[in-house]
Amino acid sequence: MMIHDITARVGRHKARKRIGRGEGSGVGGTSGRGHKGAKSRSGYSRRASYEGGQMPFAQRFPKRGFSNAQFRTEYHVVNLKGLEERFEAGDEVTSEALVAKGLIRDARRPVKVLAEGELTKSLKVVAARFSAAARSRIEAAGGTATDAS
């Protein structure tokens, strides 16, 4: 008999273990939780990083170096295919126009234009950043790519 024969007979899903339904079930009494203590109680949970009072892993090592992560600039990303779909030839594309067309959520973050998709319309695009390919495709279509200041 092969494993695929067994699983075909038994079925795809195993019945769940019904705990706390009497000693005869094999999982009655303490229902597999052992005796007493916090882990035997309902509602028990502990931090994923908790190590039983031992000095936590993150605190066992000296902290070195410096991170500029808190100073990173987050951009709204817009692709050329989105501009192609939502704007007409000759339109000016600003962060306010992108919010109105639903391409970005709000105008608080600066906008970066990337080159995914084709652009056939002449657009005046004003954004904080452009990828090199996006800038060249906008200009190749007869538009202008202006850095927002």
Secondary structure per residue as TSV (DSSP state, phi and psi in degrees):
chain	resnum	aa	ss	phi	psi
A	1	M	-	360.0	134.2
A	2	M	-	-102.7	163.5
A	3	I	H	-61.2	-34.9
A	4	H	H	-69.8	-25.8
A	5	D	H	-70.1	-41.1
A	6	I	H	-64.6	-49.4
A	7	T	H	-66.1	-30.1
A	8	A	H	-66.2	-37.8
A	9	R	H	-75.3	-44.6
A	10	V	H	-70.0	-40.3
A	11	G	-	110.9	173.0
A	12	R	S	-78.6	-37.4
A	13	H	S	-114.9	140.7
A	14	K	-	-89.1	138.5
A	15	A	-	-65.3	142.6
A	16	R	-	-69.7	153.9
A	17	K	-	-79.0	118.6
A	18	R	-	-91.5	95.4
A	19	I	-	-85.6	156.3
A	20	G	S	72.8	31.8
A	21	R	S	-118.6	39.7
A	22	G	-	100.2	155.1
A	23	E	G	-63.3	-31.7
A	24	G	G	-65.4	-21.0
A	25	S	G	-76.9	-16.9
A	26	G	S	90.7	-17.0
A	27	V	S	-130.2	44.9
A	28	G	-	-95.5	-157.5
A	29	G	T	60.2	-109.5
A	30	T	T	-85.9	0.1
A	31	S	T	58.0	37.2
A	32	G	T	78.6	8.9
A	33	R	S	-100.7	1.1
A	34	G	-	76.0	-164.7
A	35	H	S	-106.0	131.5
A	36	K	S	49.7	-173.7
A	37	G	S	84.9	164.8
A	38	A	G	-58.7	-38.7
A	39	K	G	-69.9	-13.4
A	40	S	G	-88.2	-12.4
A	41	R	S	-86.7	154.4
A	42	S	T	-73.4	151.1
A	43	G	T	80.7	2.4
A	44	Y	-	-72.6	134.3
A	45	S	-	-157.0	155.2
A	46	R	-	-139.1	157.0
A	47	R	-	-50.4	143.1
A	48	A	T	-60.5	-32.8
A	49	S	T	-92.1	1.7
A	50	Y	-	-69.9	134.1
A	51	E	-	-121.4	30.9
A	52	G	T	73.3	27.6
A	53	G	T	94.9	-15.6
A	54	Q	S	-62.8	154.4
A	55	M	-	-58.7	120.9
A	56	P	-	-59.4	150.3
A	57	F	G	-53.1	-44.6
A	58	A	G	-67.7	-20.9
A	59	Q	G	-96.9	-8.8
A	60	R	S	-77.2	-14.5
A	61	F	S	-117.5	148.2
A	62	P	-	-67.7	148.9
A	63	K	-	-95.0	128.4
A	64	R	-	-132.2	157.1
A	65	G	S	85.1	-172.3
A	66	F	-	-146.7	144.9
A	67	S	-	-123.0	134.0
A	68	N	-	-93.8	12.4
A	69	A	G	-56.0	-36.8
A	70	Q	G	-70.2	-15.4
A	71	F	G	-101.4	3.7
A	72	R	-	-65.0	144.0
A	73	T	-	-94.0	122.9
A	74	E	-	-93.1	132.3
A	75	Y	-	-112.5	149.6
A	76	H	E	-80.7	131.6
A	77	V	E	-104.4	130.6
A	78	V	E	-127.9	135.1
A	79	N	E	-101.6	159.4
A	80	L	H	-61.9	-32.8
A	81	K	H	-63.8	-32.7
A	82	G	H	-67.4	-39.9
A	83	L	H	-66.5	-39.5
A	84	E	H	-61.4	-42.0
A	85	E	H	-72.1	-40.2
A	86	R	H	-100.8	-14.9
A	87	F	-	-117.1	150.8
A	88	E	-	-94.3	161.5
A	89	A	T	-59.7	135.6
A	90	G	T	90.3	-8.8
A	91	D	-	-68.0	153.6
A	92	E	E	-98.3	125.9
A	93	V	E	-101.7	107.7
A	94	T	-	-120.8	174.2
A	95	S	H	-63.5	-35.4
A	96	E	H	-66.0	-39.5
A	97	A	H	-66.8	-37.1
A	98	L	H	-66.4	-37.2
A	99	V	H	-64.9	-44.2
A	100	A	H	-62.1	-35.3
A	101	K	H	-85.6	-6.2
A	102	G	T	82.9	16.6
A	103	L	S	-83.6	-27.9
A	104	I	S	-131.3	160.5
A	105	R	S	-77.1	-45.2
A	106	D	-	-152.3	171.8
A	107	A	S	-98.6	14.3
A	108	R	S	-73.4	-38.6
A	109	R	S	-88.6	153.0
A	110	P	-	-70.6	161.0
A	111	V	E	-108.0	137.8
A	112	K	E	-119.1	132.0
A	113	V	E	-102.6	126.2
A	114	L	E	-111.9	166.0
A	115	A	-	-97.5	19.5
A	116	E	-	-71.8	126.3
A	117	G	S	96.8	173.1
A	118	E	-	-104.3	153.5
A	119	L	-	-127.4	121.0
A	120	T	-	-111.8	-11.3
A	121	K	S	-98.4	149.4
A	122	S	-	-83.8	113.1
A	123	L	-	-125.2	148.7
A	124	K	E	-99.6	101.2
A	125	V	E	-100.9	125.8
A	126	V	E	-116.8	116.4
A	127	A	E	-148.5	164.7
A	128	A	S	-72.7	-36.6
A	129	R	E	-141.1	150.9
A	130	F	E	-134.2	141.7
A	131	S	-	-74.0	157.3
A	132	A	H	-60.5	-40.6
A	133	A	H	-66.8	-39.1
A	134	A	H	-64.7	-44.5
A	135	R	H	-60.0	-44.8
A	136	S	H	-67.8	-36.3
A	137	R	H	-70.0	-37.6
A	138	I	H	-63.4	-45.2
A	139	E	H	-70.3	-32.3
A	140	A	H	-66.8	-30.3
A	141	A	T	-82.1	-0.9
A	142	G	T	95.2	8.4
A	143	G	-	-97.3	-174.8
A	144	T	E	-126.2	141.9
A	145	A	E	-115.6	107.2
A	146	T	E	-111.1	134.8
A	147	D	E	-76.0	130.3
A	148	A	-	-76.8	137.7
A	149	S	-	-116.9	360.0
